[in-house]
Amino acid sequence: MIEVSKSSSKCKYVCTYLDFTFGWIESFKCDEDSVKDGYCIFHHPEYWKENKDEVREKFMKKVEDAINNNKELFCIGYNLPEINLSGKKFKASVYFVNTVFHEYADFSGAEFSSEVNFSEAKFFSKANFFGAEFSSEAEFYKAKFQVANFSGAEFQVANFSGAEFQRANFSLAKLQVANFSKAEFHQKTSFRETLFEKAVNFNHAILGVPYMEILPSHVANYNAIIDFYGAKFEKPSLAIFDFNNLSLTSFINVDTSRVDFRNIFWFPKDGGYAIHDEEAFKILHKRIREYPFKLMRLFSFILGSDKLIEQASYRLKNLAKYVKEQEKIGREYKWLIEEACKKTIKNKNASDFKRVYLTLSIHNEFIKNNEKLDLELANYVKSKKLELISYFKEDSKFFVPTVEIRSLTYLFLLSQKNLDYFIIRLNKLVDIIRDFNETSERIKAQVKGLIKQASYYIQQSTLKEKENLLNFLKEIEKKLNDVNVVDEMPLEKNMVYEAVMKPLIFARRQLFFLNEELDKEEYSLRNVLTVYRRLRENYEYNVDYETSGEFFIKEMELKRYASKLGIEEKSIWDYLFLTLYKWLANYGESYLRPILAMLITIIIFGLINAISNGLNSLNFKHIWHSLEDSVKTFFQMKELKDITMMQVAERAISPTLLGLLFLALRRKFERRFRH
């Protein structure tokens, strides 16, 4: 609450705050001289914009004075430009109540030995508390953050109740006691590998989506809004989630079996409760199945042929339906390359040659570094590159070394730990240059630069064959020096840039993002099933068997989904078994389904038996007798010498249905009397 002071020479800003020393509400009255509209340089809402250096300099003097003299620092209600307090050590209490940080605020590595109060502070830019240490109480009540970084920070007691985050990062942070009740996390928030040592409370917190709100399908994404990957609750019974919507929260690699979940809204789907991690798993694997198709489309796009794009789309339109399509990928990939090379050689067009050769070079590197694609394709691509060079000898003289140098430069950034492979590739490049009998000064200088870089890293390494590798590099450089130097066409007029570089940049970006999707190994089937199992165990422990059963159903449904697509060595036989298990007993959660299946089986076999004796003799008495006979057969009460083949089939079905009924009843009984 802001009041107006009667003083004319001093700043009129007055407000109240919680005094840590005495534990009661105190009144704060600014003692700075007023400069404009009755406010000082800190409290005037606009003064800082045109006088950033003045405000910052005076603020830093107050900070240094507080640190050097162990004084309390009062910056209540200040309007601050960009500030840097990284590494500062505050021994007395610090007050930033109602402070407005208009620009970047850096508190990284800062140490707060006493209490610190950021209540109702506003951070309009990034707030960086990376590695900060809060040895006493840290108060962030109703603070508002645009981007907050608390990664690696350590808290004794942290109060973020009512705080509002647009984006936040608490990864690797350590919190002994933390209160996030009624906090709001609106966008990406990371608690990855965060350590909650004692109590933590998320009561009524908005974790990406308000309580009881069902998300529309268009927001589906495999990136969780609230990510607890690898987080650890050392006192799980003191970790409270109450009145939360966890539809966008990920608990991969988190032991939630004893976390206190109360009044949680889980997303209802397919007869159970779906977790975000399952949706992420399905989205990711759908993209992986579409990956070869995207790769083909990308390749044909770079070749610049509408006809090839149309043909590739037609031939590959059903490819995404398969999981184990490596053979088909290889066949279609080779077809597309063959068509591109034929078109290029037939037209004798240097521009097409450069476009196709560079595309093949990109994909050759990509295939070699991607275990999910057939590695034999790399040799095929290499052979087509050599074929193109033989037809376009003169156009290859400067272009091919330029392309290979770019590939080697990219490879060097990725393979500094595999220098022997890099040197082998470097040697092949020099051999290519020698085959042309001449090169340019530019190319020779670039290759020598790569040799120099490799020599430096070899000398810094601990490789046993260090001397041999250095000698090999000297031999490569000697071969390069023997090549004649001639003038080349200026690069600005070369088709490398005009016709190729834009598609190349697009290609590398697309391949990078596609490959990133394949590397989301945290969303493996095993990890997602583990999340379901731990949630099921949690609700079983807390005697909420209905919710536990819902999670068990979704766990089994995910297994059935994975087996249908053949994910992680699941087979079609697993799918058929789980489908039968679902319809006959709802995965052991229903005892009514086995009873209904038993009744249907008895009636069907009874009617078949009655009809088999002829329609003329069919009457109520005969049907009733057949049903009695079917009951005896089903419950194994009929003598073997009197049974027919149909009754043998009925006896074979009987143990399965009786077993499913026994399992369902046993589960109900165990749950009822376990606690």
N, C-alpha and C positions, 0 to 999 in steps of 0.2 A: 504494500500500500504506500503510494507516494503522497507526501504532504508538502505544503509550501511554507518555507521558513520566512519569518518576518525580517531576517537580516538582509541587507542590500549589498554588502560587500563580500559575503561568503555565499557559497553554493547553497541553494535552497532545497537540495535533495535530502529527504528523510525517509527511512523505512525501518522495518523491524526485522530481526533475525534471531536464530537460536544460538545463544552463547554456550559454547562447549565447556568453558571453565566452570560456570555456575549451573548450567543445565536449565536455564529459563530464557524467556523471550526478552531481548534487549532492543533498545531503540538506537538506530545508527543515524547520525547526523554528519554530513560531509563537512569537513573543515577547510576544504580547498577554496581558493579565491574564485569568484564567479568571473566568467569571461564573456558570456553571451546569454541573454534571456534569463539571467539569474542562475545559470548553471555553470559549473567548472568545465575544464577541458575534458574530463572523464564522463561527466553526466549529461552533457549536452548531446542529444541524439544525432546531430549532424556535424558537429565541430571536427570529429576525427577524420572525416572524409577528405578535407582540404589540408589537414595538419597532422598527417599520419606520423611523420618523424618526431614532431614535438610530443605528441601523445605517447608514442612508444618509448621515447627517451625518458620522459618523466616517470612512466610506469616502471621501467627497468630500474630506475634509481630507487623507487620505493621497494622493489623486490630485493635489490642488493642490500638495502638498509635493513630490511627484515631478516635476511639470511645472516648478515654479518653480526647483527646485534641480538639474534634469537628473539626477535619481536614478532608478535602476531601481524599477519598481513591482511589488511582490510581493503578489498577491491569490490565492495558491494555496489551493484548497480552500474558498474563501469561500462562504457562503450569502447571496445578495443579494436584496433586494426590487427594486422598479422603480428603475432608475438612468438618468441622462441624462448622457452624455459626448459629446454632439454638438458638433462643432467643436473638441474638445480636441486639442492638439498635443503628442505624446509624442516626446521626442528620445532617451531612453534605452530600454532593453529593458522590455517589459511582460509579466508572467506572470499568466495566468488559468487555469493548469493545474488541472483537477478542480473548477473553480469551478461553482457551481450558480446560474443566474440564474432565480429562481422567477417573476419577473414581467418586464414589458417592459424590454428592454435597448436603449438608443438610443446607437449609435456613429456616427450619420450625420455625414458631413463630417469625421470625426476623421482626424488625420494621425499615422501611426506611422513616424517616421524610422528607428528601429532595429527589431530583431526583436520580434515579438509571438507569444506562445504561448497558444493556447486549447485545447491538447491535452486530450481527454477532458472538456471542459466540457459542461455540459448547459443548454440553453435551453428552459425549460418554457413560455415565452410567445414573443412575437415578438422576433426579434433583427434590429435595423435597422442595417445597415452601408451604407446608401445614400450613394454618393459618397465613401466612405472611401478614404484613400490609404495603401497599404502599401509603403513605399520599400525595405524589406528583406524578410527572410523572414517569412512569415505561416504559422504552424503551427496547423492545425485537425484534427490527427490524432485520429480516433475521437470527434470532437465530435458532439453530438446536438442537432438543431434541430427544433422544431415548425414554425415559420414563419421562414424566413431571407430577408432582403432585402439582396442585394449589388448591386443595380442601380446602374450607373454607378461602381462601385468600381474602383480601379486596383491591380493586384498586380505586384510584381517576381517573387517566387517564392511560390507558394501551394501548401500541402500539405493536401489534404482527404482523404487516403487513410484509408479506414475510417470516414469521417464518415457520419452518417445524417440524411437530410432527409425530413421529412414533406411539406413544401412549400418551394420555394426559387425565388428570382428573381435570375438573374445577367444580366438583359438590359442591354445597353449597357456591360457591364463590360469592362475591358481586363486581360488576363492574359498576362504575358510567358512565364512557365513555370508550369504548373499540373499537379498530380497528383491525380486523382480515382480512383486505383486502389482497388478494393474498397469504394468509396463506395456508399451505398444511397439511391436516390431513389424514394420510395414513392408520392408523389402529384404533382400538377401542378408541373413545374419548367420555368422559362423560361431559355433561353440566346439569346433573340431579339437579333439584331444584336450579339452578343458578339464581341469581337476577341481571338483567340488568336494572339499575336504570334510565339511560338516553339513550344516543345514543350508538348503536353498529352497526358495519359495517362488513358484510361478503362478500363484493364485490369481485368477481372473486376468491373466496376461493375454494380450492379443498376439498370437504367434503366427503372423502372416495373414490370418483370416479370423474374423470375429466368431465368437461362440455360436454354435448351431447354424452357421451359414454354410450352405452347400455350394461348392465351387462349380462354375460352368465348365463345360468340357474344353473350351478354347484356351484355358489357362494351363492345360497339361504341359508339364515340362519335367525333364529328369533332374533338373537342378533344384534341390530343396530350398525353400525360403528360409527355414530354420534348420540348420545342419548341426546335429550333435555327434557327427562321426567320431568314434573313438573316445568320446567323453567318458569320464569316470566319476561315479558317485560313490565315495568311500563310505558314506553313511546313507545307503539308499532309502532307509525308512524315514529319513529326515528330508528327502527330496520330494517336494509336494507339487503336483500338478493338479489344480482344481479349477473347474469351469474353464477349460481350455479346448480350443479346436485344434486338433493335431493333424489335420488333413494335409498340411504342407510341411510337416516336420519329419526329418530323417533320423532314425536311431540305429543306423548301421554300425556294427562293432561296439554297441553299448549294452551293458548288462542291465536290463530294465526289469528283471524278474522280481525285484523287491522294492522298486520305486513306488511311491505312494500316488497312484492315479485315482483321482476322485472326480466324478461328474465330467468325464471326458467325452467330447464329441468325436467319434470315429466315423469316417465316411462309409455309409451303408451301400453295399454293392454286391450283387450276385449271391444273396442269401447269407452274407457275412459282413464283417467290417474290414474294409480295404485300407491299407496303410500307404503312405506316399511312396515308400521304397518299392512296393510291388508295381505301382503305376510307372515309376521311373524305370524299373527293370523291363517292363513290357515296351515302353516307348523306345528305350535304347536298343533292345533286340529287334524291334521292327526296323529301326534305322540301319542296323547291321545287316539285316536281310536285304534291305534296299541298296546297300552300299555298292555291290558290284554293278548294279544298274546305273547308279549315279556316276560311277567311275567311267563306265562306257560312254554315257552321255557327255561327260566332261571331255573325254578324249576326242569324240567326234566333233564337239563344239570347237575345240582348239584347231582341228584340222580345217575348219572353215568350210565344210561341204554340207549343204542342205540335204543333198541326196543321201549322203552317208548318215546324217542324223536321222533321217526318216527311216532308212533301212535298219539302222541300229536299234531304233525305238521299236520297230516291228518285231525284229528277231529277239529282242531282250525283254519284251513287255511282261512275260510271265516268269522271268528269272527270279524276281524277288520273292516268289512263293516258296522257293526251296531254301533249305538251310545248308545242306551238304551239296552245293552246286559247283565245287571247285573244278571238276572236269568240264562243265558247261561254260564256266567263266573263261577257262583257258582256250576252249574251242572258239568262242565268240570273239574273244580278244584277238586271237591270231587272225581270224577272218577280217576284222576291222583293220588291223595293221596291214594285212596283205592287200586289201582294197586300196588303202591310202597310198601305199608304195607303188602299186600298179598305175594308179591315176597320175602320180607324180612323174614316174619314169616315162609314161606314154606322152604326157604333155610337154616334157622337157622344160619345165618351168622352174627357174632358179628360186623364185619366191616360194613356191610350193615345197621345194626341196628343203629350204631352210626352216620352214614352218614344221614340216613333218619330222625332220631330223631332231630339232629341238624338243618337240613333243615326245619323241621316242626316248631322248636323253632323260627328260623329267621322269617319265614312267619307269625307265630302267632303274633309276636310283630308288624310286618309290617301291617297286616290286622287291628289290633286293633287301629292303629294310622292313618289309611287311610279311610276317610269317603266315598271315591269314590268306595270302594269295600264293598261287602255284609258283615256286621259285624257278621252275624250268622255263617260265616265260622270259626271264631275264636273258637267257642265252638266245632265245628266239629273237628278242628285240635287238640284241647285239648284232646278230647275223644280218638283220634287215638294215641296220645302220651302216654296216660295211658294204652292203649291196648298193645303198644309195650313194655312198662315197665313190664307189667304182664308176657310177654313171655320171656323177657331177664332180669330177676330179678338180677342175679349175675353180669351181665355186666353193669347194671345200677347203681350199688352201689356207685361208685365214678364218673362215667361218667355223669350221669344226674345232680347231684348237681353242678359239674363243669360247665356244660352248663348253668344251671339256674343262677349260680353266675355271669357268663359273661353277661347274659341277664339283670340281675338286675343292674349290674354296668353300662351298657349302658343306662338302664331306669333311673337310678339315675341322670345321666348327663342331661337328658331331662326333668325330672319331679321333680326338687327341689321345685317347687311351688305347687306340688301335693303330698306332703309327706305322706298323709294318705293312698293313693293308693299304694305307694311304700312299706309302712309298712305292708299292707295286703298281698302283694306279698311276702315280706320277711317272714312273718308268714307261708305262704303256703310252702315256701322252707324248713323251719325248720321242718314242718310236714312231708315233703317228706323224709328228712334225718332220722327222727325218725322212719318212716315206715321200713327203711332198718335196724334199730336196731343198726347200727354201722356206723362210718365215719372215716375220716383220720384227722390228726392234721392240715394238710394244708387246708382242706375244712373248718374245724371249725374256723381256724384263719381268713380265708377270710370272712366268714359270720360275725364274730365278728367285722371285719373291717367295713363292711357295716352298722352294728348296731351302731358302734361308729360315723360314718359319719352322719347317720340319726339323732342321738342324738344331735350332734353339731349344725346341721342346725335347728332343732326344738328349741333348746335353744336360737338361734339367731333370731328366727322368732317372729312374733306378733300373732300367732295363739291363739284363745280363749281356745282350748282344749289342750294346750301345756302339762299340767301335765298328762292328760290321755294318751296322746301319749307316753310320756316318761315312764310311768308305764307299758304300753303295750310292749314297747321295752325291759324292764327289764324282763317281763314274757317270751318273746321270747328267750332272752339270757339264762334264767334259764332252759327252755326246751332243748336248745342246749347243755348245760353243762351236762345234764343227759344222753346224748348219748355216748355210748362206743367208744373209739378210738382204731383203729387197723392200721396196716401198709398197704400201698397201692402200686401198681405198679408205678415205676418212670414214670413221665409224658413223658420223652423222648421216651419211648417205647410204650406209649399209642397211640391208633389210632386216638385220638382227633387231633393230629398234622399231622401225616403221611397221613391219608386218608380224613381228614375233613377240616383242617384249611385253606388250599389253596383255595378250593371251597368256603369256608365261606367268605374269604376276597374278592374274586371275586364277590360273591353274594351281599355282603353289598355295594360294590362300585356301582354295576349295579342298585340295588334298590334305592340307594341314587340319582343317576343321573336321573333315571326314575321318581322318586318322585319330583325332582327339576323341571322337565318339567311341571308337573301338577300344580305347584305352581306359574306359570307365569301369575298371575291374572291381571297384568296390560294390557295384550293383550286380554281383554274381548271384546265381540261384542260391548257392549255399548261404551267402550273407543275408539275403532277404528272408529265406526260410528260418534262419536263426532269429531274426527280429520277431517273426510271428510266434516262434516257439517260446521266446522269453516273455512276450506279452501274454501268451496263453498261460504260462506258469505263474505269472503275476496275478492274474485274475483267479486262477485256481487257488493260489495261496490265500487270497482275500475272500474266498468262498463265493465268488461271483461266477458261478458255473455257466450261466447263460452267455455272458460275454466271452468267457473262455471258450465255449463251444463255437461261438461265431468266429473267433480267431482260428480255431482248429479247422473249421470248414474252409476258410480262405487259404490256410496253409496247404491243405490238400488240393484245393482248386488250382493253386499256383503250380504244384507238382504235376497236375494233370495237363495244365497249359504247356509246361516245359517239355513234358513227354510227347505231346502232340507235335511240337516243333523240333524235337530231337536235340534240345539244348542240354549241354553238359552231359552227354552220353545217356540221356533218357531215350527210351525206345518206344515204338508204337505199341508194343505189348504192355508196357507200363501204362500207356494211355488207355488201352482197352480195359485193363484190370481196374484202374481208378474210376473210369466211367461206370463200369458195372457196380463198383463199390458205392459210388455216389447215388445211383438210382435205386439200389436195393436197400441201403441203410443210411444214406446221407453221411457217409464216412464214419459210421458207428455212433452218430449223434441221435439217431431216431430208432426207437424200437417198434414204432408203428409201421414203418415201411417193410421190415422183414415179415411182420405178421400179415400185412396186406399181400405181400408177395407169396407167402405160404398159402393163403386162402385162394388166391388166383391160380396158383399151381395145382392145388387139390381139385378145384372146380374144372379147370381145363382138362387135366388128365382124366377126371371122372367122366366128363362129357365125351371125350374121345373114346374112352372105353365103352360107354353106353352106345354111341353111334356105330362103333365097329361091329356090333352084333346085329346090325340091320335096322333100318328106319321103321320097318313094319312092327317090330317088337318094342319100339320106343314108347314108354309111358312113364308116369310119375314114379311108380313103384320100382321100375327098372332103373330109372335115373338115380333115385335115392340109394338103391343097392350099389350102383356104380360109384357114387360119391363116398359111401361107407368104405367100399373096397379101396378107393383112392386114399382115404385117410389112413387106413391100415398100412398101405404101401408106403406112404410118405413118412410115417413114424416107425418104419422098419418092423411092423408087427405081422406082416404077411409072410408065410413060409416060402422059401426060395423055390421049391419045386412047382408051385402054382403060379408063378409070375410070368408075365409076357414081356416082350422087348420094350413096350411103352412103359411098363411098370419098372423095368430096370432103369430107364432114363429118369423116372420120377424119384426112385431111390437114390440115384446119383446126385440129383439137385438138392434133395432133402438136407444133407449134412451142411451144405453151404449156407442155406437160409437159417437153419437152426443155429449154426455157429455165429452168424451175424446178429441174430436175436440175443444169443447169450452174451456177446461182446457189448451190445448196447445196454442190456440190463445190468451187466457187471459195472459198466462205466457209471450209470445212474446210481447204483448202489454204493460204489466207492466214493463218489462225490458227496453223497448224502451223509455218510457216516465217517468221512475222513477227519473232520474237525469236530 
